[in-house]
Amino acid sequence: MPSACAVQHAAASSTARPPAPKLSLQQLAGQRIVYSYAGLRPPQSLLAAIRAGEAGGVIFFGPNVSSASQLRRVINELQAASRASPRHSPLLMLTDQEGGEVRRLPGAPVPSEKQIGKSSAGTAAASAAGAGAARTLKNAGVTVNLAPVLDVYRQPGDFIDEFQRSYSSNSATVAKLGAAFISAQQRAGVAATAKHFPGLGAAARSQNTDLVPVTLRTPLATLRSIDEAPYVKAIEAGVKLVMTSWAIYPALDARMPAGLSSAVIQGELRGRLGFKGVTITDGIDAGALAPFGSVGNRAVLAASAGADLILCATTNPDDNTPAIGVAARNAIASALARGRLPRGAAAQAATRILALRANP
């Protein structure tokens, strides 16, 4: 690879890309950060960071949402703060609207991915789900959906199948339905995110990367022919973001989780598959990353590996501050100042992120 379609996608992405931004180190670092907060109201400290141009986006979870209209009011406030920033650019507004049990907002898509995969009209159902997700999210002002899941589950009831988050145990079916969801959603103006690269389908029920370190010893041939195959179709469909997994894949990198691995992000996803869009981590607070130190250290490792956006989810329902995001931002800014992270690569990441902010 990359395929001809991937090359065409790269060309299409580059035409919309603005010139490299002129940003302070805090702003350059801040473009990488997706903040979160607890409760229904964003704190003033988050609004201040946004006004300073030190934010790339905000993610919303169930406790942040009481209704679509309430979320729309919050998003309007956040976007007003962003318009007051030195960049004047709209922020990325993200949530998980996969369908089935994983929905942050009431409404479409109602069926789970597994239900769609079992449908006799799967492609049409996946397209309807993607279009429905876009309608639901646009109504609230959300611009990025962290969906679809492209994991190819192995056993009934395993980690990904337990909540019906996989279309199928057949890779070709996952690829076809995932591409249909992506195309329909992005045609309607909401960016899609293929996850969790290179695939969590082989994870057993107990192998939850949110909670514990996970190693998946999938052979390289299987990883590429089964788990990565849906990403080929997703890239051909023009998917705008890819989220990496926190599992370790010894076939690709024996030491680092995928989201902290240059071999996975730069070598496999960008190099072998030709992805030119925005890469995003799963939650930086995940239990799988316990061996890798503080939030700041994890964020620097992720940025060094090639993650564009760092997803900073809060785990404390009583902490209505963007503390995790601030720690990640400050660590990245410090690493840039000390030369631990190259500024050229950071500018390239910021350029990709700002292009997506301008045209999600």
MARMI-315271 format. One record per atom (N, C-alpha, C): residue in one letter; x, y, z. Coordinates in steps of 0.05 Angstrom, whole numbers, padded with zeros to 5 digits, always signed. Example, Ala and Ser with C-alpha at 12.3 -4.5 7.8 and 13.67 -1.06 7.14 Angstrom:
2
A+00264-00114+00156 A+00246-00090+00156 A+00264-00066+00156 S+00257-00045+00142 S+00273-00021+00143 S+00258+00001+00157 
END
This chain:
360
M+00017-00024+00000 M+00000+00000+00000 M+00018+00025+00000 P+00007+00050+00000 P-00021+00057+00001 P-00036+00051-00025 S-00062+00047-00025 S-00078+00042-00048 S-00081+00068-00064 A-00092+00065-00088 A-00097+00089-00105 A-00118+00107-00091 C-00138+00094-00078 C-00158+00110-00064 C-00146+00126-00041 A-00127+00113-00027 A-00114+00126-00005 A-00099+00150-00015 V-00085+00147-00038 V-00070+00169-00050 V-00089+00192-00057 Q-00112+00184-00069 Q-00132+00205-00076 Q-00141+00220-00052 H-00146+00204-00030 H-00155+00217-00005 H-00134+00236+00006 A-00109+00228+00004 A-00087+00245+00013 A-00087+00271-00002 A-00091+00269-00029 A-00091+00293-00045 A-00114+00311-00038 A-00138+00299-00034 A-00161+00315-00026 A-00157+00328+00000 S-00145+00314+00020 S-00140+00326+00046 S-00121+00350+00044 S-00100+00347+00028 S-00079+00368+00027 S-00090+00393+00015 T-00109+00391-00004 T-00118+00415-00017 T-00133+00434+00002 A-00145+00423+00023 A-00160+00440+00042 A-00143+00449+00065 R-00117+00442+00065 R-00101+00447+00089 R-00089+00475+00089 P-00092+00490+00110 P-00081+00517+00112 P-00051+00516+00116 P-00037+00539+00112 P-00008+00539+00117 P-00002+00533+00146 A+00023+00526+00152 A+00031+00519+00179 A+00025+00543+00197 P+00013+00538+00220 P+00005+00560+00237 P+00028+00572+00253 K+00025+00598+00260 K+00044+00611+00277 K+00032+00613+00305 L+00041+00596+00323 L+00030+00593+00349 L+00051+00593+00371 S+00044+00603+00394 S+00062+00600+00417 S+00065+00571+00425 L+00084+00564+00442 L+00087+00536+00450 L+00062+00526+00464 Q+00050+00543+00481 Q+00026+00534+00495 Q+00003+00530+00475 Q+00002+00547+00456 Q-00019+00544+00435 Q-00014+00520+00417 L+00011+00516+00410 L+00018+00493+00394 L+00012+00467+00409 A+00018+00467+00434 A+00011+00443+00450 A-00019+00441+00454 G-00032+00464+00459 G-00061+00464+00464 G-00077+00454+00441 Q-00068+00457+00416 Q-00083+00447+00393 Q-00087+00417+00395 R-00069+00403+00409 R-00069+00374+00411 R-00090+00364+00431 I-00100+00382+00448 I-00115+00373+00472 I-00145+00374+00467 V-00158+00351+00473 V-00187+00350+00474 V-00194+00348+00504 Y-00206+00370+00514 Y-00212+00372+00543 Y-00239+00359+00549 S-00242+00353+00575 S-00267+00344+00586 S-00272+00358+00612 Y-00297+00356+00622 Y-00303+00368+00647 Y-00326+00352+00659 A-00332+00356+00684 A-00354+00342+00698 A-00379+00359+00699 G-00402+00347+00698 G-00427+00362+00702 G-00438+00375+00677 L-00458+00392+00680 L-00472+00404+00658 L-00461+00431+00649 R-00443+00443+00664 R-00433+00469+00658 R-00403+00469+00656 P-00391+00479+00634 P-00362+00481+00632 P-00351+00501+00652 P-00328+00495+00664 P-00317+00514+00684 P-00304+00537+00670 Q-00301+00559+00685 Q-00288+00583+00675 Q-00259+00578+00667 S-00246+00559+00680 S-00218+00554+00673 S-00216+00542+00645 L-00236+00526+00637 L-00236+00515+00610 L-00241+00537+00590 L-00260+00554+00596 L-00266+00576+00578 L-00242+00595+00574 A-00227+00598+00596 A-00203+00615+00594 A-00182+00602+00577 A-00178+00576+00579 A-00159+00562+00562 A-00167+00564+00532 I-00193+00562+00527 I-00202+00564+00499 I-00197+00593+00489 R-00204+00613+00505 R-00199+00641+00496 R-00170+00646+00491 A-00152+00633+00505 A-00123+00636+00501 A-00113+00621+00477 G-00130+00606+00463 G-00122+00591+00439 G-00107+00566+00446 E-00113+00555+00470 E-00098+00532+00480 E-00115+00507+00482 A-00132+00503+00461 A-00150+00480+00461 A-00155+00472+00432 G-00158+00446+00428 G-00166+00436+00402 G-00195+00427+00401 G-00205+00418+00424 G-00233+00409+00424 G-00242+00402+00452 V-00267+00394+00454 V-00279+00386+00479 V-00296+00361+00474 I-00294+00342+00492 I-00310+00317+00489 I-00332+00317+00510 F-00355+00306+00503 F-00378+00306+00520 F-00386+00277+00526 F-00390+00271+00552 F-00400+00245+00561 F-00428+00248+00572 G-00440+00225+00580 G-00467+00225+00590 G-00473+00246+00611 P-00456+00249+00632 P-00461+00268+00653 P-00461+00297+00644 N-00450+00303+00620 N-00450+00330+00609 N-00476+00337+00595 V-00493+00318+00591 V-00516+00321+00573 V-00542+00316+00588 S-00560+00336+00588 S-00588+00331+00597 S-00608+00331+00574 S-00600+00345+00553 S-00617+00345+00529 S-00601+00356+00506 A-00610+00353+00481 A-00596+00365+00459 A-00596+00395+00460 S-00618+00407+00469 S-00618+00437+00471 S-00599+00447+00492 Q-00597+00433+00515 Q-00578+00441+00536 Q-00549+00439+00525 L-00543+00418+00511 L-00516+00415+00500 L-00510+00436+00479 R-00530+00442+00463 R-00527+00463+00443 R-00520+00490+00456 R-00533+00496+00479 R-00526+00521+00492 R-00497+00521+00503 V-00489+00498+00513 V-00461+00496+00523 V-00442+00499+00500 I-00447+00485+00478 I-00429+00487+00455 I-00428+00515+00444 N-00450+00529+00443 N-00450+00557+00434 N-00432+00574+00451 E-00432+00569+00477 E-00415+00584+00496 E-00386+00577+00491 L-00380+00552+00487 L-00352+00543+00481 L-00342+00555+00455 Q-00359+00554+00435 Q-00351+00565+00408 Q-00348+00595+00409 A-00364+00609+00425 A-00360+00638+00428 A-00333+00644+00441 A-00325+00627+00460 A-00298+00631+00472 A-00277+00626+00451 S-00281+00606+00434 S-00261+00601+00413 S-00259+00624+00393 R-00282+00635+00386 R-00281+00658+00367 R-00267+00682+00379 A-00266+00683+00406 A-00251+00705+00419 A-00222+00699+00422 S-00213+00676+00414 S-00185+00668+00416 S-00168+00680+00393 P-00142+00678+00395 P-00125+00689+00373 P-00130+00676+00346 R-00139+00650+00346 R-00144+00636+00321 R-00171+00641+00309 H-00191+00647+00326 H-00219+00651+00317 H-00231+00627+00304 S-00219+00604+00308 S-00229+00579+00294 S-00248+00564+00312 P-00268+00551+00299 P-00286+00535+00315 P-00272+00511+00327 L-00279+00504+00351 L-00267+00481+00364 L-00280+00455+00353 L-00266+00433+00356 L-00278+00407+00351 L-00295+00400+00375 M-00319+00391+00370 M-00338+00383+00391 M-00343+00353+00387 L-00335+00337+00406 L-00334+00308+00402 L-00352+00293+00422 T-00363+00270+00413 T-00376+00252+00431 T-00377+00224+00418 D-00387+00204+00433 D-00390+00177+00423 D-00419+00172+00418 Q-00426+00171+00393 Q-00454+00165+00385 Q-00453+00141+00366 E-00445+00117+00378 E-00441+00093+00362 E-00468+00081+00354 G-00488+00082+00372 G-00513+00067+00369 G-00515+00046+00390 G-00539+00035+00393 G-00543+00015+00414 G-00539+00027+00441 E-00523+00013+00458 E-00519+00023+00486 E-00499+00046+00488 V-00484+00051+00467 V-00464+00072+00469 V-00474+00097+00453 R-00490+00113+00467 R-00500+00138+00456 R-00500+00159+00478 R-00489+00182+00473 R-00488+00203+00493 R-00513+00221+00491 L-00526+00221+00468 L-00550+00237+00463 L-00573+00219+00456 P-00597+00225+00464 P-00620+00210+00455 P-00624+00213+00426 G-00634+00192+00413 G-00639+00193+00384 G-00621+00175+00368 A-00621+00178+00342 A-00607+00161+00324 A-00576+00163+00328 P-00563+00140+00322 P-00574+00114+00312 P-00583+00096+00335 V-00606+00085+00333 V-00617+00067+00354 V-00605+00039+00353 P-00603+00026+00330 P-00592-00001+00330 P-00563-00002+00336 S-00554-00023+00349 S-00525-00027+00354 S-00512-00035+00328 E-00485-00034+00328 E-00470-00044+00305 E-00476-00074+00299 K-00478-00090+00320 K-00483-00118+00316 K-00510-00123+00304 Q-00531-00107+00313 Q-00557-00110+00301 Q-00556-00102+00271 I-00541-00082+00265 I-00538-00074+00236 I-00525-00096+00221 G-00504-00108+00233 G-00489-00129+00219 G-00506-00154+00214 K-00526-00159+00231 K-00544-00182+00227 K-00567-00176+00209 S-00571-00151+00201 S-00593-00143+00185 S-00590-00154+00156 S-00613-00160+00144 S-00612-00170+00116 S-00606-00147+00097 A-00609-00123+00106 A-00602-00099+00090 A-00581-00083+00105 G-00558-00096+00110 G-00538-00085+00128 G-00526-00059+00117 T-00520-00057+00091 T-00508-00033+00081 T-00527-00009+00083 A-00552-00014+00076 A-00572+00008+00078 A-00575+00016+00107 A-00575-00004+00125 A-00579+00002+00154 A-00555+00018+00165 A-00531+00010+00156 A-00507+00025+00165 A-00507+00053+00154 S-00515+00057+00130 S-00517+00084+00118 S-00538+00101+00134 A-00560+00088+00140 A-00581+00102+00155 A-00571+00110+00183 A-00556+00092+00195 A-00544+00098+00222 A-00525+00121+00220 G-00508+00122+00200 G-00489+00144+00197 G-00503+00170+00193 A-00523+00170+00175 A-00539+00195+00170 A-00554+00203+00195 G-00565+00183+00209 G-00580+00190+00234 G-00562+00201+00255 A-00538+00190+00258 A-00519+00201+00278 A-00513+00230+00271 A-00508+00235+00246 A-00502+00263+00238 A-00525+00282+00245 R-00550+00274+00240 R-00573+00291+00247 R-00574+00296+00277 T-00571+00275+00292 T-00572+00278+00321 T-00550+00297+00331 L-00526+00294+00321 L-00503+00309+00331 L-00504+00338+00321 K-00511+00342+00296 K-00512+00369+00285 K-00533+00386+00300 N-00554+00373+00308 N-00575+00387+00322 N-00565+00398+00349 A-00545+00385+00360 A-00534+00394+00386 A-00508+00410+00382 G-00498+00412+00358 G-00473+00427+00352 G-00448+00410+00354 V-00450+00384+00356 V-00427+00366+00357 V-00417+00362+00328 T-00390+00364+00325 T-00378+00363+00298 T-00362+00337+00292 V-00356+00322+00313 V-00340+00297+00310 V-00353+00275+00325 N-00358+00253+00311 N-00368+00229+00324 N-00346+00209+00327 L-00341+00199+00351 L-00321+00178+00356 L-00333+00151+00349 A-00340+00148+00324 A-00352+00124+00313 A-00347+00124+00283 P-00347+00101+00270 P-00355+00074+00280 P-00332+00058+00291 V-00340+00038+00308 V-00322+00017+00317 V-00317-00002+00293 L-00291-00007+00287 L-00284-00025+00265 L-00271-00050+00275 D-00273-00056+00301 D-00262-00080+00312 D-00277-00105+00302 V-00262-00126+00295 V-00274-00151+00285 V-00274-00171+00308 Y-00297-00175+00321 Y-00297-00191+00345 Y-00292-00221+00338 R-00281-00235+00358 R-00274-00263+00353 R-00294-00283+00366 Q-00302-00277+00391 Q-00319-00296+00406 Q-00344-00281+00416 P-00367-00294+00416 P-00391-00281+00427 P-00386-00274+00457 G-00394-00249+00464 G-00391-00240+00491 G-00363-00230+00498 D-00345-00228+00479 D-00318-00218+00486 D-00319-00188+00490 F-00296-00175+00494 F-00295-00147+00503 F-00311-00129+00484 I-00308-00132+00458 I-00322-00114+00439 I-00350-00124+00434 D-00355-00150+00434 D-00382-00160+00428 D-00400-00158+00452 E-00390-00156+00476 E-00406-00155+00500 E-00428-00134+00499 F-00422-00111+00488 F-00442-00090+00485 F-00450-00085+00456 Q-00446-00106+00440 Q-00454-00105+00412 Q-00442-00082+00396 R-00416-00077+00401 R-00403-00054+00388 R-00389-00062+00362 S-00390-00087+00354 S-00377-00095+00329 S-00399-00104+00309 Y-00395-00096+00284 Y-00414-00105+00263 Y-00414-00135+00259 S-00390-00148+00262 S-00389-00176+00255 S-00362-00188+00263 S-00362-00215+00263 S-00337-00229+00265 S-00324-00234+00238 N-00337-00224+00217 N-00327-00226+00190 N-00315-00199+00182 S-00289-00199+00175 S-00275-00174+00170 S-00287-00159+00146 A-00294-00173+00125 A-00305-00160+00101 A-00332-00146+00108 T-00348-00158+00125 T-00373-00146+00133 T-00368-00120+00149 V-00349-00121+00167 V-00342-00098+00183 V-00333-00075+00164 A-00316-00083+00145 A-00305-00063+00127 A-00327-00050+00111 K-00345-00066+00100 K-00366-00055+00083 K-00385-00037+00099 L-00394-00046+00122 L-00413-00031+00137 L-00401-00006+00150 G-00376-00009+00159 G-00362+00014+00170 G-00359+00036+00150 A-00352+00029+00125 A-00348+00049+00104 A-00375+00062+00097 A-00397+00047+00098 A-00423+00058+00092 A-00431+00078+00114 F-00426+00072+00139 F-00432+00091+00161 F-00416+00116+00158 I-00390+00113+00153 I-00372+00136+00150 I-00381+00154+00128 S-00386+00143+00104 S-00393+00159+00081 S-00419+00174+00086 A-00439+00161+00097 A-00465+00174+00102 A-00462+00196+00123 Q-00448+00191+00144 Q-00445+00211+00165 Q-00429+00236+00155 Q-00407+00231+00141 Q-00391+00253+00132 Q-00404+00269+00110 R-00420+00256+00093 R-00435+00271+00073 R-00454+00291+00087 A-00463+00284+00111 A-00482+00301+00126 A-00467+00321+00143 G-00441+00322+00142 G-00426+00344+00155 G-00415+00339+00183 V-00414+00313+00191 V-00402+00307+00217 V-00379+00288+00212 A-00355+00295+00222 A-00331+00278+00218 A-00334+00252+00233 A-00325+00230+00220 A-00325+00203+00231 A-00298+00196+00241 T-00297+00177+00260 T-00273+00167+00272 T-00273+00137+00272 A-00255+00124+00257 A-00252+00095+00257 A-00236+00087+00281 K-00246+00067+00296 K-00232+00059+00320 K-00235+00029+00325 H-00217+00015+00339 H-00193+00024+00353 H-00169+00012+00340 F-00154+00026+00324 F-00133+00016+00307 F-00109+00006+00324 P-00098-00017+00317 P-00103-00035+00294 P-00125-00056+00299 G-00139-00054+00321 G-00162-00071+00326 G-00162-00084+00354 L-00186-00083+00366 L-00189-00096+00393 L-00207-00120+00391 G-00212-00130+00367 G-00230-00153+00364 G-00221-00178+00377 A-00195-00182+00381 A-00184-00206+00393 A-00184-00205+00424 A-00192-00182+00435 A-00191-00179+00464 A-00213-00196+00478 A-00205-00211+00498 A-00224-00226+00514 A-00240-00207+00531 R-00262-00218+00543 R-00280-00201+00558 R-00266-00187+00581 S-00246-00199+00593 S-00231-00187+00615 S-00210-00167+00607 Q-00204-00165+00581 Q-00183-00149+00571 Q-00193-00121+00563 N-00201-00106+00583 N-00212-00079+00580 N-00190-00059+00584 T-00182-00046+00562 T-00159-00027+00564 T-00166-00002+00580 D-00192+00003+00585 D-00198+00025+00603 D-00189+00020+00632 L-00186-00006+00638 L-00180-00014+00666 L-00153-00026+00670 V-00142-00042+00651 V-00118-00056+00656 V-00100-00057+00631 P-00074-00061+00634 P-00057-00065+00611 P-00065-00091+00596 V-00065-00089+00570 V-00074-00111+00553 V-00053-00116+00531 T-00046-00141+00527 T-00028-00149+00505 T-00043-00169+00487 L-00044-00163+00461 L-00058-00181+00442 L-00037-00193+00423 R-00033-00219+00426 R-00011-00232+00411 R-00022-00243+00384 T-00036-00226+00370 T-00046-00233+00344 T-00023-00234+00324 P-00020-00256+00308 P+00001-00257+00288 P-00001-00234+00268 L+00021-00225+00258 L+00021-00202+00240 L+00003-00207+00216 A+00004-00231+00204 A-00012-00237+00180 A-00042-00234+00187 T-00050-00244+00210 T-00078-00242+00218 T-00085-00213+00225 L-00067-00199+00238 L-00073-00171+00245 L-00078-00155+00220 R-00062-00159+00199 R-00065-00144+00175 R-00088-00153+00157 S-00093-00179+00156 S-00114-00189+00138 S-00141-00187+00150 I-00143-00188+00177 I-00169-00188+00191 I-00174-00161+00204 D-00157-00154+00223 D-00162-00130+00240 D-00158-00104+00226 E-00138-00102+00209 E-00133-00076+00195 E-00149-00073+00170 A-00160-00095+00159 A-00173-00093+00133 A-00196-00072+00133 P-00213-00070+00154 P-00233-00050+00153 P-00223-00021+00151 Y-00198-00016+00160 Y-00187+00010+00159 Y-00179+00018+00130 V-00172-00003+00114 V-00167+00003+00086 V-00192+00015+00073 K-00215+00003+00078 K-00240+00013+00066 K-00247+00040+00079 A-00242+00043+00105 A-00249+00069+00118 A-00232+00091+00106 I-00207+00086+00101 I-00189+00107+00089 I-00198+00113+00060 E-00206+00092+00045 E-00216+00096+00018 E-00242+00113+00019 A-00258+00109+00040 A-00283+00125+00044 A-00278+00153+00053 G-00252+00160+00059 G-00245+00187+00067 G-00249+00193+00096 V-00248+00173+00114 V-00251+00178+00142 V-00232+00199+00152 K-00242+00217+00168 K-00226+00241+00176 K-00208+00236+00200 L-00216+00217+00218 L-00200+00212+00241 L-00197+00182+00245 V-00175+00173+00257 V-00172+00146+00266 V-00162+00147+00295 M-00176+00131+00312 M-00169+00129+00340 M-00153+00103+00344 T-00131+00105+00358 T-00114+00082+00364 T-00123+00068+00390 S-00115+00043+00392 S-00121+00026+00415 S-00099+00030+00436 W-00105+00022+00461 W-00085+00023+00482 W-00073-00005+00487 A-00081-00025+00471 A-00069-00051+00474 A-00040-00051+00462 I-00024-00070+00472 I+00002-00075+00460 I+00000-00098+00440 Y+00012-00095+00417 Y+00012-00115+00395 Y+00040-00123+00389 P+00051-00144+00401 P+00079-00152+00397 P+00086-00156+00368 A+00067-00163+00351 A+00073-00166+00323 A+00082-00140+00310 L+00074-00117+00322 L+00082-00091+00312 L+00101-00076+00330 D+00097-00078+00356 D+00114-00065+00376 D+00112-00080+00402 A+00133-00092+00411 A+00132-00110+00434 A+00130-00095+00461 R+00135-00069+00460 R+00137-00054+00485 R+00115-00033+00490 M+00107-00019+00469 M+00090+00004+00472 M+00061-00002+00463 P+00041+00008+00477 P+00014+00007+00467 P+00011+00021+00441 A-00008+00013+00425 A-00011+00024+00398 A-00011+00054+00397 G-00026+00067+00416 G-00028+00096+00416 G-00003+00110+00425 L+00017+00096+00435 L+00043+00107+00442 L+00065+00097+00425 S+00058+00084+00402 S+00078+00070+00386 S+00081+00084+00358 S+00104+00094+00353 S+00110+00104+00326 S+00108+00082+00305 A+00116+00058+00312 A+00114+00036+00293 A+00085+00031+00284 V+00066+00035+00302 V+00038+00031+00296 V+00027+00055+00281 I+00031+00079+00292 I+00018+00103+00281 I+00033+00112+00255 Q+00059+00116+00257 Q+00074+00125+00234 Q+00080+00103+00214 G+00087+00080+00224 G+00095+00058+00206 G+00071+00045+00194 E+00052+00035+00210 E+00030+00019+00200 E+00007+00036+00189 L-00003+00054+00205 L-00026+00070+00197 L-00020+00090+00175 R+00000+00106+00180 R+00007+00126+00160 R+00024+00115+00137 G+00044+00099+00144 G+00062+00089+00124 G+00050+00067+00107 R+00041+00045+00119 R+00031+00022+00104 R+00004+00027+00092 L-00015+00039+00108 L-00042+00043+00099 L-00047+00070+00086 G-00028+00089+00089 G-00030+00114+00075 G-00050+00134+00087 F-00056+00132+00112 F-00075+00151+00125 F-00063+00179+00128 K-00077+00199+00119 K-00067+00227+00119 K-00083+00245+00138 G-00103+00234+00151 G-00120+00251+00167 G-00110+00254+00195 V-00128+00259+00214 V-00122+00265+00242 V-00122+00240+00258 T-00101+00235+00273 T-00100+00213+00292 T-00107+00222+00320 I-00121+00205+00335 I-00130+00213+00361 I-00127+00189+00380 T-00119+00194+00405 T-00116+00173+00424 T-00143+00166+00436 D-00145+00143+00449 D-00167+00137+00467 D-00161+00154+00493 G-00178+00151+00514 G-00174+00167+00538 G-00147+00163+00550 I-00133+00186+00555 I-00105+00185+00565 I-00104+00175+00594 D-00126+00175+00607 D-00127+00166+00635 D-00131+00135+00637 A-00131+00121+00615 A-00137+00092+00615 A-00119+00076+00634 G-00131+00055+00646 G-00115+00037+00663 G-00093+00023+00648 A-00097+00019+00622 A-00076+00005+00606 A-00050+00020+00607 L-00051+00046+00612 L-00026+00063+00612 L-00013+00067+00639 A-00023+00052+00659 A-00011+00055+00686 A+00019+00051+00686 P+00031+00033+00670 P+00060+00031+00671 P+00075+00055+00659 F+00061+00074+00647 F+00075+00095+00632 F+00073+00122+00646 G+00069+00122+00673 G+00073+00146+00689 G+00049+00165+00688 S+00056+00190+00692 S+00036+00212+00695 S+00022+00217+00669 V+00000+00232+00671 V-00015+00240+00648 V+00003+00256+00629 G+00020+00274+00640 G+00038+00289+00624 G+00057+00272+00608 N+00069+00252+00622 N+00088+00235+00608 N+00074+00219+00586 R+00050+00209+00592 R+00035+00194+00572 R+00029+00212+00547 A+00021+00237+00552 A+00015+00255+00530 A+00039+00260+00513 V+00062+00264+00525 V+00086+00268+00509 V+00094+00243+00493 L+00091+00220+00505 L+00096+00195+00490 L+00077+00192+00467 A+00052+00199+00471 A+00032+00197+00449 A+00038+00216+00427 A+00045+00241+00434 A+00051+00261+00414 A+00077+00253+00399 S+00096+00243+00413 S+00121+00234+00400 S+00116+00211+00381 A+00097+00194+00387 A+00091+00171+00370 A+00075+00179+00345 G+00063+00202+00345 G+00048+00211+00322 G+00018+00216+00327 A+00009+00216+00352 A-00018+00222+00358 A-00022+00252+00354 D-00041+00260+00338 D-00047+00289+00335 D-00063+00299+00358 L-00085+00287+00364 L-00103+00295+00386 L-00100+00277+00410 I-00098+00289+00434 I-00096+00274+00459 I-00123+00276+00473 L-00137+00254+00477 L-00163+00254+00489 L-00160+00254+00520 C-00167+00276+00533 C-00163+00279+00561 C-00189+00277+00577 A-00198+00253+00582 A-00223+00248+00595 A-00219+00249+00625 T-00237+00262+00639 T-00236+00263+00668 T-00248+00238+00680 T-00236+00227+00701 T-00247+00204+00715 T-00260+00210+00741 N-00259+00236+00749 N-00269+00244+00775 N-00295+00260+00771 P-00318+00249+00778 P-00343+00263+00773 P-00346+00289+00790 D-00329+00292+00810 D-00331+00316+00827 D-00311+00337+00819 D-00295+00332+00799 D-00274+00350+00791 D-00283+00365+00765 N-00296+00387+00768 N-00306+00402+00745 N-00284+00422+00735 T-00260+00411+00730 T-00239+00427+00719 T-00226+00412+00696 P-00212+00425+00678 P-00198+00412+00657 P-00170+00403+00665 A-00167+00393+00690 A-00140+00389+00701 A-00124+00369+00684 I-00136+00348+00675 I-00121+00327+00659 I-00111+00340+00633 G-00129+00355+00620 G-00120+00368+00595 G-00098+00389+00600 V-00100+00404+00621 V-00079+00423+00627 V-00053+00410+00633 A-00053+00388+00648 A-00028+00373+00653 A-00016+00363+00627 A-00032+00352+00609 A-00022+00343+00584 A-00011+00365+00567 R-00026+00387+00565 R-00017+00411+00550 R+00010+00421+00560 N+00012+00425+00586 N+00037+00436+00597 N+00060+00417+00592 A+00056+00391+00594 A+00078+00372+00590 A+00087+00373+00561 I+00068+00375+00542 I+00075+00377+00514 I+00090+00403+00508 A+00080+00425+00519 A+00094+00451+00515 A+00123+00450+00526 S+00126+00438+00550 S+00153+00435+00561 S+00171+00418+00544 A+00160+00396+00534 A+00176+00378+00517 A+00184+00392+00491 L+00166+00409+00480 L+00174+00425+00456 L+00196+00445+00463 A+00194+00458+00486 A+00214+00478+00494 A+00241+00465+00498 R+00241+00440+00508 R+00267+00426+00514 R+00277+00410+00491 G+00262+00409+00468 G+00271+00394+00445 G+00265+00365+00446 R+00250+00356+00467 R+00242+00328+00468 R+00222+00321+00446 L+00206+00341+00439 L+00187+00338+00417 L+00196+00358+00395 P+00198+00349+00370 P+00206+00368+00348 P+00183+00387+00341 R+00190+00412+00338 R+00169+00432+00332 R+00158+00429+00304 G+00174+00419+00286 G+00164+00415+00259 G+00141+00395+00258 A+00144+00373+00272 A+00123+00353+00273 A+00099+00363+00288 A+00103+00380+00309 A+00081+00392+00323 A+00065+00411+00305 A+00080+00426+00289 A+00066+00444+00270 A+00050+00429+00250 Q+00060+00406+00240 Q+00045+00390+00221 Q+00020+00379+00234 A+00022+00370+00259 A-00002+00361+00273 A-00022+00383+00276 A-00013+00407+00284 A-00031+00429+00288 A-00044+00437+00261 T-00030+00435+00239 T-00041+00441+00213 T-00063+00422+00206 R-00059+00396+00211 R-00081+00377+00206 R-00105+00382+00224 I-00100+00389+00249 I-00122+00394+00268 I-00138+00419+00260 L-00123+00440+00253 L-00137+00465+00245 L-00152+00462+00220 A-00143+00445+00201 A-00158+00440+00176 A-00184+00425+00183 L-00183+00407+00202 L-00207+00392+00210 L-00226+00411+00225 R-00215+00429+00242 R-00232+00448+00256 R-00247+00466+00236 A-00233+00473+00214 A-00246+00490+00194 A-00266+00476+00178 N-00263+00449+00175 N-00281+00434+00157 N-00285+00406+00167 P-00300+00403+00189 P-00303+00376+00201 P-00321+00358+00183 
END
